[in-house]
Amino acid sequence: MKKIPVVLAAAGLAAALLGCTGRSENARPESTTLYIYNWTYYTPASVIEKFEKEYGVRVIYDEFDSNEAMYAKLQSGASGYDIVFPSQDFVSIMIKQNMFEKIDKSKLFNLGNISPQVLERTTFDPDMEYSVPYFWGAAGIAVNTARVPEFERSWSIFGRDDLRGKMTMLDDMREVMGDALVHLGYSVNSKNPAEVAAAYDLVNNVWKPNLVKFDAEAPGKGFATGDFWVIQGYVEMVYEEISEEQKKNTVFFIPPEGGPGYIDYMCILKGARNIDLAHKFIDFIHRPEIYAEFCDAFGFPATANPKAAALKQEEPLYPADSLLGMELKYDLGEALEMYNTAWENIKVGY
C-alpha cells in the first residue's frame, strides 16, 4: 500500500545492500539505526524525520508490495530488519512460526489510543503479545470519471466489456478472489470448494477478459497516464500518482457490497538487534499528532487511532465507516491450496 520519497527509497536500497545481507564495517552503530521493512506508500518522510530527530537515530527503510513477497524474503533467510508490517493473515501465520519477538507493553505508553474496533478484530493476538495495529483499511476502485462518467459502485464494474483493455485488478490472490466471493454472496474466507470454484469462474471468465493485467506494483502510474480508466487498488497508490487536476475527475470508492479488508500491524522480528528502538518507533506512531500526520499524508481516515481524528488537517479520501462491511482475510490453512490452484489457472497468459 504505499509510495515513499526518494530519500527513503535510497535508504531502502542501503538496507538491501547492507542491512539484510550483512552490514559493512562502516555501518552506523546498531543502537542508533532502526531497520524497517514496510509496504510501499506507507510511512511519510516527515514522520520518519521527526523520529530520527527526536531520538538522534537513523532509519533505514526497505519496502515490499505484497505480503507474499515479504514473507518469502524473510523465509529465504533475509535478516537485519527490526520491524515489519504484515497484514492480519500473515501475522497469524508468522506468530505460529515463532518469527516475532514478544512486545514489551511496559515500553509502550500510547496503546490506549488504539481503536477498540480494531482490537476486537485482532482475534489471533487479542492481547498484542506480538503485534500492534498500524492501519485498518481496504482496497477499493478508482474510476476516471472523464472517461467513465456512469458506473455502479460495485465489483461488477470489472464485468463491463465496454471498458475492455482499460482496467486492471491487483496481482493479489486473496484480494481478487475475495472480491469475487463477496460479490457472489460468500465469505472472503470461504473453504467451500463449490464457492471457490464459482469465484474462480467469475474472475477467469467474466472479469479477466476485460483486464489489461493484474498489477500490484504500479497500477496508479497507469491510471495517471490515462492508460487505465478503472483500477482496483489502494487509495494511496492512486492519489500519490495523479495530479491535482486529475483528482477532479477521479472517484475512489470501497464497494458497499463489501470485500476483503486488512489490518496491518507493527511486529518486531525475531532476532532484531534494535528491540528498544523498535518499541520507541511503535509508540511514536501512536501519538495522536503523529498518527494524524501519517493519515493526512495519504488521505487516510484515522482508523486505528480515533484520538488522531480530531487532529487531522485533511479530509480523508474515503470514510472510515465504509470499512465496517469489509471482512478481514484470515489464514485458510489447508484450504489455501484451492485458492493457489485457482489463481495459478487465472494467471495463465498474464
N, C-alpha and C positions, 0 to 999 in steps of 0.2 A: 504494500500500500504506500508509494511514497518517495518523492524526489528530494534529494538533499543538495545543498550548494556545492560548487566545485571544490571549495576548501575541504569539506568533509569527505567528498568523494576521493580526493587525493589522499586524505588520511586513511580512507578505507583501503586504498591500494597499498599504502605503507603497512597496514595491518596484514594484508595478504602476503606481503613480501617478508615482513619481519615478525609480526605478532603471532602468525599462525603456522609458520614453518620453521621456527627457531629464530630468535631475535639476534640482531647484530650486537657486537660488543659495545657499540656506541649508543645503543637504545637508551631511552630515558629510564631512570630507576623505576622499578616495578611499583613502589608505593606511591608514585606520583603520576602514574599513567593508567587510565582506565580503557580497557579494550571492549568495545561494544559490537555486537553482531545483531543488526536490526533490519527491518524492512526498508526498502527504498521508499522515499517520500514520507518519512515518519517522525523525524525529530528536527525541529527548526534550528538553524545555526545559532540564532540568538540565545536559545536555551542552553545549548552546548557551551557557548562562550561565557554565559553568566556562571555556569557551574565551574568552568575552568578558572575563572577569575576569583570566585569566592573561595575555592579550596586550593588555589595555587597549583593546579594539576593540568594535565593534558589528556584529551580524549581522542582515541584512535577509533574510527567508525568504519566498519565494513558492513556491506549490505547484501540482502538476498531478495528474490522476487517471489518465492513460494515457500511454504512450509516444507515441502518435499525436498527442495534444493538445500535448505538449511539443515534439515535432518540428515540428508545423505552426506553432506560435507562433514558434519560432526561425527557421524558414524564411520566415515572413512579415515578418521584419525586427526582431523584438523583440531589444533589446540591453541591456547593462548588467549581465547576470549574470556571475558569475565561475566558479562551479562548478555543474554539472548532473549528475543521477544517472540516466542511461538504462540500460535493460536491454541484454543482450548483442547482440540482433539489431539494435538501433538504434545501439549503439556501433560495430558494424562498418560500418553504412551511413554514420554521421557521420564516421568516420575516412576513408573513401573520399572523402567530400565536403569534406575538409580543414576540418572545423568545430571542431577541438580544437587547443590548444597542446600541445607536447610536455611530458611530465612530466620534471622535473629530479630524478632519483633521488638526486643528491648532497644534496638538501634533505630527504630522507625517511629517517628512522632506524628506522622500525618496519615496513618492508616484509618483514623476516624473520619477522614474526608471522603473515603471511597463509598460509592453508591451502594445502598442495600440491594437495589435491583440487580446490580452486577454480582454482588456477593452471593445472593440466593441462587444464581445460575452457576456458580462455581462449585458444583456438586462433587467434583473429583478431588478438590482440595479446599474444603469449606473453611478451614482454619488458617489458610495462607501459610502452610508449613513450607511450601516450595515455590510459590508463585504469588505475585502481587499484580492485580489487574492494571492494565495500562489504558486500553481503549475498547469500547464496545461499539461496533459498527456493522456495516453490511455493504456488500457490493450492490450497485444499482444499475440504472440505464441512463446514458447520456444521449440526448437527441439534438441534432442540428435542426432547429425549427425553421430556418430559412429554406432548407431542403425538404423537410418533412413537417409541414405545418399541422397535419392532422394525424393523431395516433392515440392508441389506447394505452393507458398506463398499466401494462401487463407484460409478462414474459412472452405472450403471444405475438409481440411485435416481431420476434425473430422468425415467425412463420410467414411474414409478408414477402411474397415473391416479387412484388413491385420494387422492393428495396434490395433485391439480389445484387451481390457484388459491392454493397456499400455498408456492410455490417460486420462486426466482429464480436466474438464472445471470449471470455477468459480461457486461457490454457490451464484450466484448473478443474480436475475431475469432479471433486465434491461440490464445487460451485455450480457447474453446468448441469450435472446430474441432479443436484439438489433443486435447481430451478425447475427442471422438468418434473421431478417428483411432486413438488408443491403445486405446480400448475395442473397436475392430474389429480390433485386432492390427497396426496400421500405425504408421509413424513420424509424429511431430508435424511433421516437415519434409518429408512426402511431396510429391513433384512428379508423382505418378502420377494422371492425370485420373480414372481409374476409382475410385481410393481416395478422392480428394477428393469425388467425386460420392456415394460411399457415405456418407461423413461428413456431407455436406450432407443426405442423405436421413434419416439418424438424427436429426440436430439438428432439422430442419424438420418432420418428420412424426411423430416419436416424443417428443422432449423438449419442443419448443416449445409444443405444445398444453397442456402441464401447467404452464407458467410464467406468472406474473403479468407479468413483463417481464425484459428484460436490463438489468442495473443495475451500473454500476461506481462510481457516486458515493456511494451511501448504503445498500447492502443491509443493513449492520449495524444501522442505525436501524430498519428494518422488522422485522428479526429481534428486536430488543429490545422493540418494541411488541407483538410477537405476531402481526403481520400475516403474516409468513412463518415457516414451520416448518423449511424446508430451504433453505439458500443456498449457492451457490458463492462463495467469496471468500477473502480473506487473513485469517489468524488475528487480526491486529491490528485490522482493521476490524470484527470481531465483538466481541472482548473489550474493546475500548475503549468500546463502547456499552452492553453489558449490565451489570446489577447483580451484586453478589456473590451474591445469592440465585439469580439466573438462571443463574449459572455452574454451579450444582449440577445443573442439567438441560440442560446444553449439552455436546455432544461435537463436537470438531473433529478431522477426520482427513484425511490425504492418502491417496487410494486406493492400495492395494498394487499394483494393476494398472499404475500409473504414470500419466504425463501430462506436460504441459508444466512445466518448471522454469524458473527465471530466476536470473541473477546480475546484480545492479545494481552499477554502477560509479560512481566519482567521477572526473569529467573536467573539465578546465579549458577553458572555451570560448575559441575564437579571438578575440583582441582584448580579453580580460579585462584590467581595469585594476589588479587586485589579485593578481597572479600569486604574489608571495611569500607573501601572507596565505593564498591558496588552498592552497599547499603546506603551510603550517603547519596548516591545518584537516585536510587529508587525513592528515597524520602524527599529529595529535592523536587522530583517530578510531581509529587502530590501536594506540594504547596499550592494553595488555590490560585495565587497570582501567576505561578509558573505554568500550572495546568491550563489556565485561561490563555496564556500566551501561546502555548502549544496548539490549542484548539483554534485560536484565531488565525494562526499561520496557515492552516489547511482548510479552514471553513467548516470545522467540526463542531457539533454540539458537545457540550461538556458532559458526556455520558457517564464516565466513570468517576467524576468528581463534581457533584452538584454544587458545592460551595464556589467552584470556579465560575459557574454560570453568571453570577452577578458581577463578575469582574471582566467578563468578555467585552471587547470593544467592537466586535463584528457580528453580524447576523450569521448564523450557521447556514450552510448550503442545503441542509435538509433538517427537518425537525427531529428531535430526539424521540418523540413518541412514535415515529414511523418504524422504529426498531422493535416495538412491543410485539408485533405479529411475526417477527423473524424467529426461526428456530436454530439453535446452536448445533453445529456439527459435532458429533462425538465419535470416539473410536468405535469402529464397526466390528472389530475382532475378525473372526473367520469370514464374515460376510463381505469383507473388503475385497476378497478375490473376485466376487461377482462384478463389482464396480470396475476393478482393474481390467477384467476381460472385456467388459462393455466399452470402456474408454479406449483401450487399445484398438478395438474394431472401429470406433468412431474416428480415431485419429489416422486411420489408414488414408493415405493420399494427402495429408496435411503436414 
